Amino acid sequence: MKQHLFIIAALCSLLSSCGIYSSYQAKTDSDVHPDLYGSVELGDSASYLGNVQWRDLFTDPQLQTLIDTCLAHNVDMRTAHLHIDEANAGLTAAKLSYLPSLAFTPNGVLTKYGLDGATTGKVYTLPLTAQWQVDIFGQLRNQHMEQKATRDMLINVEQAVKTGLIGGVANVYYTLAMLDEQIRIAQETEQTWQQSVKTMKALMNAGMANQAAVSQMEAAWYGVQSQVLSLQQSRNEVCNALSLLLNEPAGSRTSLHPALDSFHAPAVLNVGIPCQLLHNRPDVRAAENQLRAACYADKAATSAFFPQLNLTGTFGWTNTTGSAIINPAFTIAQLVGSLVQPIFAKGGLRAQKIAAKDELEIASMNFEHKLLEVGTEVNNQLDACQKARQNIDLYQQQVDALQKAYRATQLTMQHGNTTYLEVLTAQQSLLGAQLGLVANRFAEIQSVIDLYTALGGGRE
């Protein structure tokens, strides 16, 4: 008896030391570097941008409708949901592995006996067989926990797809708004330059300009017309990109005409503290769940080295025992236990263990790198938004100054006190500054959207 107790104690100690029953230790706030965002000002959790619901950030009703349509019909979103269904099926199978498996295999044969062979009898067997693997060494448990971690990872992946789609639709929507505004400015400039060409021809007829000046002005006018066509082409491509996101045919959204002013960015962009990424950013949670799955896969590979205890039972009816015919039917019952210890498996178990350990190390490195990656992303988008906001006043002042310069050169040219080159330069500079101002306004909107995505926004 003492010897048996010693063996049991030694076995328990061995199982504890190899850790096949230990649970995965989730990452905590202390695992995230406090300077993950770099040298940026952190804020409190109350106004954390990543906690804002997407409907509260994107208040344009037309944009909200587009986002709802995308989440309902986008192929990536639907595919991610189907992957979760597959994982749930695998998780159910892993749970059922704790239960015994049943098999019903009836059989019957015709037998001949007697000297003349004329008499025929029927022999039947109706067995119900059950087989149960007793999970003493945690192999089934670890496989179950691995499958659960995989399912959780896919749920996080689905949320990451959702977050990306919300930000993607919003970016495309305001790209259309930027292009619409740039097309409007370019078309107005085209009309202005057309008038400048007429003015230059009138000056040439009055002997105050030459053909070279008229030709240069006409060439610049044609260039603006070409620029309008390029902007319109870009707009069409962006509309088609939006249609693709919505899983719709090309050209189905060309009638959209959003406005840049429909987006109202928060005055203060609070990025919170880095450890909030563990809870809010879905791809970070997915990376940790992948690490958790790899951890249990490693434990399952360790469990494979230990023996398996299988219980097999049979219960049924037959009308024969040996060669004798018995009526009524005879009941059969059997219970067999077997303990299988793997000894030589051609190195397969060891190879599986090495592979599982390597996968665990890869998942750990990927998780650590993912944190660095998202920290860099937050830093980049926050800096981009700050610079765009600082540039708005500079661009506006530049446009105001160039408008004054253009009007002054136009007046002086009409009185013959300046050359057409100064007018041409002023016009071109003004158009570039106006388009740049619109692009900078869009850059601010885009950086806020990307920062919102980087902080794990997009949750309901």
BELDAFEN-V721577 format. One record per helix or strand. SS is the DSSP state (~ for helix, > for strand). FROM is the first residue (numbers start at 0). TO is the last residue. Records with the same first field share a line. If there is no record, write none. Layout:
SS = FROM-TO, FROM-TO
This chain:
~ = 1-17, 28-30, 48-50, 53-56, 60-72, 74-95, 138-204, 210-244, 259-261, 273-279, 281-302, 347-413, 419-453
> = 100-103, 106-112, 118-133, 307-320, 323-339
